[in-house]
Amino acid sequence: DFNAHADESELAAARQLIASHPLKWTLVDASTAGEDLSIEDFSDIDGLPSNDPRVQLRRIAAGMVDELERPQHLHQQIQFHF
């Protein structure tokens, strides 16, 4: 968790190095559902309430795919929360 250790000098130096590196990167931070889910759990979520972890995790996955296909946050950290 970069945010929890942001003031540490080694981490600050590492962040400066990767921020200036030509590599295209985005750091994704997402909460865990804390459940033992499989891919089948996400195949049919129609009718589930919006606060169901499967619905929320599928939205996070869609956000990650969107960032991979159309990068908008290069050299940044993005956080997904539910």
C-alpha positions in Angstrom: 0.0 0.0 0.0 1.9 3.0 -1.3 -0.4 5.5 0.5 0.3 4.0 3.9 4.1 4.3 3.4 4.2 7.4 1.3 6.5 9.3 3.8 9.2 6.6 3.8 12.3 7.9 2.1 13.0 4.7 0.2 9.5 4.6 -1.2 9.6 8.3 -2.1 12.8 7.7 -4.0 11.4 4.6 -5.8 8.3 6.6 -6.8 10.4 9.4 -8.3 12.4 6.8 -10.3 9.4 5.1 -11.7 7.6 8.4 -12.4 10.4 9.5 -14.7 10.9 6.1 -16.4 9.7 5.8 -20.0 7.9 2.6 -19.2 4.1 3.0 -19.5 2.6 2.0 -16.1 -0.5 2.5 -14.0 -0.6 1.3 -10.4 -4.1 -0.1 -9.6 -5.2 -0.4 -6.0 -8.5 -2.2 -5.3 -10.2 -3.6 -2.3 -10.7 -7.3 -1.8 -14.1 -8.9 -1.5 -12.7 -11.2 1.1 -14.5 -14.1 -0.6 -13.4 -17.2 -2.4 -14.9 -16.3 -5.9 -14.3 -18.0 -9.2 -14.8 -16.8 -12.8 -18.1 -18.6 -12.9 -19.4 -16.3 -10.1 -19.2 -13.4 -12.5 -20.8 -15.0 -15.6 -24.4 -14.1 -14.6 -24.9 -11.2 -12.4 -28.2 -9.9 -13.9 -30.7 -9.1 -11.2 -28.2 -9.0 -8.3 -28.3 -5.8 -6.1 -25.7 -3.2 -6.9 -24.0 -3.7 -3.5 -23.3 -7.4 -4.2 -19.5 -7.9 -4.2 -19.7 -9.7 -7.6 -21.3 -6.7 -9.2 -18.8 -4.3 -7.7 -15.8 -6.5 -8.6 -17.0 -6.8 -12.1 -17.2 -3.0 -12.3 -13.6 -2.8 -11.0 -12.5 -5.3 -13.6 -14.2 -3.3 -16.4 -12.4 -0.2 -15.1 -9.1 -2.0 -15.3 -9.8 -3.2 -18.9 -10.8 0.3 -19.9 -7.5 1.6 -18.5 -5.6 -1.1 -20.4 -7.3 -0.3 -23.7 -7.4 3.5 -23.4 -4.8 4.6 -20.8 -5.9 7.8 -19.1 -3.7 7.5 -15.9 -0.2 6.8 -17.1 2.4 7.2 -14.3 -0.4 7.4 -11.7 -2.0 5.4 -9.0 -5.7 4.8 -9.4 -7.9 3.4 -6.6 -11.1 1.4 -6.9 -13.3 1.2 -3.8 -16.6 -0.4 -3.1 
